[in-house]
Amino acid sequence: MATLSDLLRLAAERARDCQLPYQGALTPKETLEVWQQAPGAKLVDVRTRAELDWVGRIPGAVEIEWQGYPGGQLNPAFTAQLRQQVDPEALVLFICRSGVRSDAAARAALAAGYCNCYNVLEGFEGDRDANGQRNRIGGWRHAGLPWHQG
């Protein structure tokens, strides 16, 4: 297991390389290690309620929708809900299905005054394979990390 300092340094290097405005980007396995090692760290799952119910949940994650289902409309209360559930001083790890919505959520949190934001690369389900299916290439679930159905 890598040290917390090593993991955060690697995440920061990725952020610089990709010109991300927030603190860093982590793989799912790195995310779990950071979450376990960093006191007060929060994993914020920004997938829809439908995804959480039908695809699976991460035990202990804070659940705040970035977009609603159906329709995909942005959650206008996202920042307010984040403030209610997560201390702005906390190390905050954002995850979604594939890493796109969580990137947007990390950017929004940064703009709202959260200064220790990280995106989980690959997300919960990872990228699509050649057949257009997820959960076979990357992602939290594919990595065998803790989760449970609905």
PyMOL commands that set and color helices and strands:
alter all, ss='L'
color gray80, all
select helices_A, chain A and resi 4-17+28-37+49-54+78-85+100-111
alter helices_A, ss='H'
color red, helices_A
select strands_A, chain A and resi 24-26+42-45+62-63+92-95+117-120
alter strands_A, ss='S'
color yellow, strands_A
deselect
rebuild
show_as cartoon
